[in-house]
Amino acid sequence: MLTSKREGFMGAVLALALLCLLASAQQAQATTYSDRGSGILVWPKIVANADNGVDTLIQIANIDQANPVAAHCFYVNANSHCSNTGAVCQAPGDECIEPGGFRGACVPDWIEIDFNVVLTQDQPLAWSALGGLRGSDLPCPSPGGPCKDGQSNAGTRVPPVPESPFIGELKCVQVDVNDRRPIGGNNLVGNATVEGVFLAGEGYVAAGKYNAVGIRALAPNADGELIIGGGGGVAEYEPCAEILVLNHLFDGAEDPISLSLTARTELTLVPCSEDFLTQRLSPLTAQFLVYNEFEQRFSTSRQVPCLLDSQLSLIDTTQAERSIFNAAVSGTVAGQTRIRGVNGGLIGAAVLNYDEGPLPPIGIAAYNLHQTADRTESDRIRIP
Amino acid sequence: MSKEKGLRIGCAAALLVGMALVSGTAHARVSTERPGSILIFPKVTNVPPAQDTVIQITNTSNVTRHARCFYVNGATLNGVPLWQITDFEIWLTKQQPTHWLASQGRPVNPADSIAGLDPGAIPPIPPGFTGGLVCAQVDDSGVPEGGNSLKGEATLGAVSGVIGVSKYNAVAIPTGTAGPDTDALTANQLLLDDVEYSGCPAGAHLNFTAEGESDDVIDGLGNGPSAVSTNLTFIPCSMDFERLIASRVTLSIIAVDEMEGQLSTSTSVDCWRQLTLDEIGSGILEAVNYETRHGYVRFTSTADPGVTPDGVLGVANVLRSDANGNTATAATNLHFLGNTNSTNLDAGVITLSGE
């Protein structure tokens, strides 16, 4: 009798094991989306520089065919600033010299600016980062306008980015139209087009477009803490990816098409977690596994404070020609880089530049990263 | 209770609960950001000197993977699609990335100037080629297999004069709840039914600027008046490489402007098609006819009542020109319509040719 019970118990254990196996198989896919409607949209790379002819066109649409939606959006200004003059600087190595010759340090910064966008049913909107979107430019500035069912864009005011030059991120969270609390719905889709008008030579334009990365809502509880992934039933949004996968041409590789230009890829990474309430930074580490076409592997890692925007071959060194991302070092034209956030999830986008001599690039092409596997721990966004 | 009975009851319980779990949980869907078992590049061109294409494919798994690939020449002759197929095989070692230029292909020649492990003999496509590329993951004997190991990108660029480089991600179709059929007689029929492979999405969204409308950024930076033109490429989900039968899909198109104004029309996709926005519905999306500068368009496949339509996959390439005639292109993947598997179409079939 005891033996029979034990065997029955063993059967149940086997059942449980099979169940766990099935469950784990189901979880083996990442669940942020750059190709479907979502409850949170992330544009990892927004750049603008009025003096150098660079700006970003941002497009967003409500795919709900019946109801308006509102989005609470946050520009994250990731510019570094001089400690003495407050001027925008590029990197810690930059010189910050006052007229009197006093030197300051270039200090990384993180400032958020938030605003609301109200989209009527099925409505698309677009604005440039330098221009923003004001009342008279809105298609339906107030109820009673041309939009149907009394819907309007009232409450929308998109500020221009706060500085030029600007490098930063845009995050938008779908919220209730009336009380601006996070809700489900997954009705937002978006794109960004990074554009440049360059006057070098005879002058030319360049443009690269990527889709905003979406984080799909499960069941937000309408408070200010958005829990992205994680076990125990706490998740309000689907998880961020465990690993981002970037296919790229190695920096310095000859463009296979023109055979005269050289490739240079810029990678932008932002954390899934962000605290817009206290503006407290929790830097995380990105680990990079780099494979060339011989299947040979290199690796490096780099801290991501609030935003990492770097030429690939400057991620692991300050001398690009010595980088593992340099074609001469890797030995092949194409490569695959797998990126893992060590203590938090990452979201990213890439821009392929074709250079002919010194900057700026002759042609640019932006694209979304691939991803595999879910993060098992939660990421969190806190909003005011 | 015997040991056998205990195990039988346990396995039955596991199966039942497992089936409930499978049916209640979403499996992977067609995606432009995750690896899959079928890769579709909707747009590959070799039109010298205007455009050539760099193909990149990566094996994201830790074992060697094989794929059968098919170039689909969608060019038309007197309005009739050529539907010319060229197929080849690639082998990728674990985590191996590879690339080739579509017009040149990639021979197996360790001594050539293209460094890296050659993935197989990849033929060049002829000048004038406008079409797509489809790759299906197979085992080492050529039988389709799951695994969801492949990802890819295409870079469209000009051969001379630079101008206009753009890049998009290949559309990846992952395996469905059961995975590919292994029956020798039917294995080459890849059913996009959510069981063997994920069903095709019900349609696509595109955020666009009205055809011929000016570009906010270029004008804002002082090089206006500018103009924007959007080129769309579609390829049906169903393809018959065995009998070379071109699929035909009717697309319903609903465009919404910034004031919610709706315009609708339809068009068809035979085998492969590219068109600019002004070719849709007698120019309803042209700036002169369109109410606002920006818009949003929804493409859905349609069929006769009671018939499940076949899906289409696509990519957009946006051309911008400034006042001086300088141009730039930017490709983008379309957003898929439908958030759940229940909105997938399950009628697609890709039939590989016999070996």
Interface residues (C-beta under 8 A of the other chain):
Chain A: T3 S4 K5 E7 G8 F9 M10 G11 A12 V13 L14 A15 L16 A17 L18 L19 L22 A23 Q26 Q29 A30 T32 Y33 S34 D35 R36 G37 A50 G53 V54 D55 T56 L57 Q59 I60 A61 I63 T120 Q121 D122 Q123 P124 L125 A126 W127 S128 L130 G131 P139 C140 G145 P146 C147 K148 Q151 N186 V189 G190 N191 T193 E195 V197 E202 G203 Y204 V205 A206 A207 G208 K209 Y210 N211 R216 V245 N247 L249 D255 P256 I257 S258 L261 Y291 N292 E293 F294 E295 R297 G331 T332 V333 A334 G335 Q336 R338 L352 Y354 E356 I362 G363 I364 A365 A366 Y367 N368 L369 H370 Q371 T372
Chain B: M1 S2 K3 K5 G6 L7 R8 I9 G10 C11 A13 A14 L15 V17 G18 L21 V22 T25 H27 A28 S31 T32 E33 R34 P35 D52 V54 Q56 T58 T60 T93 K94 Q95 Q96 P97 T98 H99 W100 L101 Q104 I114 A115 G116 L117 K151 G152 E153 T155 G157 A158 V159 S160 V162 I163 G164 V165 S166 K167 Y168 N169 P174 H205 N207 T209 D215 D216 V217 I218 G220 L221 G222 N223 S226 V256 D257 E258 M259 E260 G261 Q262 T292 R293 H294 G295 Y296 V318 R320 S321 D322 N324 N326 T327 A328 T329 A330 A331 T332 N333 L334 H335 F336 G338 N339
